[in-house]
Amino acid sequence: MRALGIVLAAFASACAGRASPPVVALPSVEAPAPAAVRECTPRAPATCHAIAQESLPTEPRLAYRLEAFACDSGVPAACGALGHMMLHGIWGESSPEQALFYLEGACGAGVAASCVDLGVFDRDVRHEDARAIARFTRDCEVRRVAAACDELGRMVEDGRAFAPDAVAARRMFEHACTLGDAAGCGDLGRVTLESDRARAMHLLASACRSRDGRACYELGRVATTTAGARSHFERACNLGVAAGCVSVAWTIDPAERLPEAQFWIDRACDERDARACERLAERLGAPELRARAERIEAK
């Protein structure tokens, strides 16, 4: 609890002397309008990175190739994006150690999102929660990196090195959203679905359009049609949410389209979902997939 008090000090000071926190106007986090037609060429590697970011929700294979090209051509943000894709197994089996190389380089070059991903690496790969908290707290409070505030809020919500505190987590999500972080708005929408559904759905939709996979997954869960759910789950899967890949598979009748269902479960397996690997191994009788599941569980 003492650690949580330290983390929340910045938020508490802003509310000192008030009976209740101030009402803030939250951004909608709309996706940017499409730019004019551009081409990815050796002379314009930054354009390749921009196209990759736009392509990721629907064409992760293309995004991976473009990010790799842009990174090799000297675009730090592309190296960070490539590391992010490797960390989460977006198009290809997760490779945390290889991701670390790209993330450290991008963070050192000033890419704030990659510095946050290093905290995610500490938390989810190394299982060093204290180290992750130190990084997220510094980036959130000192550098005002909104994504770090959101990741810190998730740790508070889940009770990772803290006592679980839904109220404190919501305050952090609202802070991250106010700073303009799509994932923060998505998390805020998720935790307010029951108390303010209209506002929550707006936040989730805006965050999903801005490439927050977890928001897309939540929209899939509350969708009223199978087609709507599948669309959101596919987008979530392409943005690195393994549960989205599995959920796509469960919208498919395996008796009619087993290869298609297996494709999506295999994507989940690539994205560090051990249970998905086990299910796919059971269906295919593939020992290499069971071995992959065992490697994931050992991490």
N, C-alpha and C positions, 0 to 999 in steps of 0.2 A: 504494500500500500504506500510505503514511503516513496518508492520509485515512481509510482503512478502520480503521486503528489508533485514530484519534481517535473515530470513530463507535462503536467497540466498547469504549471506555474504561469506560463505565458498567457494561457486562456483565462485563468483566474484573475490576473492583474487587469485584464481588459474589462472585467465585469465588476471590479471593486466598487463598492458604494451603491450598487444597483440592486433593486429588489428582484429583477429578472434580467436575462441577457437581452441586448438590443435586437430588434428585428432587422434582419439583413435581406437585401434583395439578391436572390441567387441567380447566377447566369444560366442561360439555357444550354450553353455549350453546344451550339449548333455546329455542324460540320461546315467547313469553308465552301464557298461556291466553286464549282469546277473552273479551272483556269483554261486559258486558250490551249489549243492543241499543241503539245510539246513532244519532243523526240528525245529518246535516250541515246546519246552519242558519246564517243570517247572524249569529246571536247566539253561535254556538259554532264559530268557525273552527278552533280547535285540534282539535276533534273531527273536522273535515274532513281535517286533516292526518293524524290517527291512522288514519282509515279508508283514506286514500290509501296509507299505508305497508303496511297489511294487504292492500290490493287489488293492489299493484304486481306480485307474482309471477304473478298470473293475469289481471289486467285493467289493463294499463298505460295504456290510453286513459282509463279512469275515473280512475286515479291521477293522471294528468297534469292532468285537468280540476279535480280536487279540490285538488291542490297549488296550481294557479294561483289558484283562488278563495281559499284560505286565505292565500296570500302577499299577494294584493291586500287581504286583510282584516287584515293586520298580524302574521302569524305568521312570525317569522324562520326557524324550522326548515323551514317549508314553502317559503320562498324558496330556502333552501339545497338542499332536495330537488328543487325545480324546476330550479335551476342544474345539479344533478347529472344530471338527466334530459336536459337540453339538451347538456351536455358529452359524454355518451355516446350521444346519439341515441336515447334510449328513447322511443319513440312520436313519430316525426317526425325529419327530417334533423338531424344533429348541427349545433349552432350554438355553437361555443366562445366566440365574442366576446360573444354574448348571455348565455351561461352565466356568463361572468366577472362581469357586472354583478350578477347575483343572488348568486353565491358570495362576492364581496367584501362585499356588504351583510350577508349572513348571518354571515360570519366576523367582521365588525366588531361584530355583535350578540352574539357569544359562542358561535356554533354551531361546535363543534370539528370536526365532520365536514366542514363547508364549508372550514375552514382547510386540512384535509388535501387536499380537492379542489383548492384553489388550488395546492398542491404538484404534484398530478397535472397540472394545467393547465401549470405551468412545465415539467414534464418531457415531457409528451406532445404539447403544442400548440406551446409556444415552443421546445422542445428545449434548455432551459437546465438541464442536469442539476445543475450546481453550486448553482444557486438552489433547486432542488427539494430537494437534499440538506440544505441549510442549514435550510429550513423543516421538513422531516421530522425532522431531528435535534433541533431546538429543541422541536418539539411532542412528540416521543417522550421525550426525556431530561428536559426541564424541566416540561412540562405533563402528562406521562404520558398522552398520547393514544395509545391502543393502535393505532388504525388507521395512525398515522404510523409506528410501529415496523414494522408489516407492510409498508407501502409502501417503507420503507428496506430491509427485508429482500429485497424483490423486486429492488431496484436492485443489491444485492450479488450476488444469485443470477444476474442477467442480465449482470453486468459493466458496468453503467451508471455510468461515472466511477470504478469500482473494478475490481480484478482479480476475476474471478468466484470466489466462495468459497461452496461449498454448505454447509459446516459452519457458517460464520458466519451464513449466511442462515437455516439451520434454527434456530439459537439465537435469532435475532430473531423468527422466526415463533412459536416456543415462548413467548417473552416476551410477544408481542402476544396470543397465545391465553390466557396466564395472566392478563393484564389484562382479559380478557373480550371480545376482538374476534373476531367471527364469521369475518371474512376471514382473520385470523391463524390460527385453528383450521383453516380450510379449506386454507390453504397448508401448514400443518404436516401435515395429512392427506395432501395431495398428495405431499409429498416423503418420506413414510414409508410409502407404499403397498407398496413391495417389502419393507421391513424389518419392518413390523408391520402387516399388512393389517387385522386385526380392529380395532385401535385407530384406524387411519387411516380405515376406513369409518365408524366411529362419529363421528369428527370431521367428516368430509365431510358426512354426513347431517345432523348438528346444525347445521353452518354453512349448508347449503342451506336448511334450515327457517328459519334466521334471516336469510334474504335475501342470501346471498353467492352471486352468480351463477356465479363461477368454480368454487365447490365443486359446484354443480348440474351444471355442464358436465363436471367430472371424473367424477361419478357416472354421467352419460350415457355416457361413454367406456367405463366398466367394466361397464355394465349387461349382463345376460345375455339380455335379450329386446328386440325392436324396440320394443314398446310402452313398456317401462320406460325405454329410452334416449330415446325421443321425449318422454316426460313430463319428464324431467330437462332435455333440451335446450330444450324450450319455456320452462320456468321460467328457465333460464339466459339465453335470448334476452330475455325480459321484464325481466330484471334488468340488461340492458346488455351481455351478452357476445355480440358479433357472431358468433363461431364457433358459438355455440349455435343461432343463427337458420339459418345455413347447414346445420348438422347436421340440424336438423328437416327441411329441404327434401330432404336426401339419404335420409331415411327414407320419402319419398313417391315412388310410382311416377309420374313425370311423364306417362307415356302415359295414365294413368287420371285423374290429378288435377293437371294442369299449372297451373291458376290457383292452387291451394293452394300448390304448390311455389314458384311465383313470388312469392306473398305473403311467404313466409318469407325468400326471398333478398332481396327488396326491403327487408325489415326489417334484414337484415344490411348492406345498402347504406346505409341510413339511419344505421347505427351505425358509420360510418367504416371500412367494409371495402371497399377499392377493388376487390379481386378479385371480390367479390360483385357489385358494380356492373357490372363488365366481363362477368361471366357472364350477368347479367340482360339487359344490352344485346345480347349475342350471341343470346339466345333471342328477344327481342322486336324486335330491330332498332331500338332506341330510342337515337338519338344523344344525347338529353339525359342518359341514364344514363351513357353513356361520358364525357360532359363532367363529370359528377359524380365519376366515378372519377378523372379527371385532376386535379380540384380536391383530392380527398383525397390523392393521391400528391404533390401540390405542397406540402402542409402539412408 
